[in-house]
Amino acid sequence: MNDFLQLARDRYSVRKFDPSKPVSDEQLDKILKAAEFAPTAVNYQPVKVWVFKSAESREKLLSCTKMKFIGDAPVIIAVGAKAEGAWVRPFDQKNYSEIDASIVSTHIMLEIHDLGLGSTWIGHFDAPELKKLYPEMADYEMVALFPVGYAADDAAPSERHEKSKPREEFVKEL
């Protein structure tokens, strides 16, 4: 079993893929299992995951984001949150749907890396246009897109990969 801290540290945003290496159905199944196993508030699971595998569906999706984010990824996964049916915190009426979708997305992202594949969490996309192209997404708040594939030989972490705030700015003990 991999050490989680090493996995978390080694994962980086891959934006360039090797189009000659497909993602297997077995790998995709494991990624989707990781999404299914993700914890959600009260286990209501107000999340939907869409998988884009065909060249046509991936090309259509490109009109909603930039090529530099998707690259030549053979698979793209979209994650959406549905406010209706999500747990709502009773004290302030905070709806947890987008939090739940973010937890699912994190599981997806880490499983992709654990399988030796690469991805990046894309938030820069035109969600209204995506919903026009795919009406089945209309009732969802679109949270993330994940291009999935083998990293190209020249793919590398950005210069910001190892940067973080000093712990004293990030953590406050009370």
ZIWO-V953934 format. One line per field, one symbol per residue. ss: DSSP state (a for helix, b for strand, c for the rest). A space follows every 10 residues. Layout:
BEGIN
ss = ???
END
This chain:
BEGIN
ss = cccaaaaaaa ccbcccbccc ccccaaaaaa aaaaaaaccc aaacccbbbb bbccaaaaaa aaccccaaaa ccccbbbbbb bccccccbbc cccbbcaaaa aaaaaaaaaa aaaacccbbc bbccccaaaa aaacaaaccc bbbbbbbbbc bccccccccc ccccccaaaa cccc
END
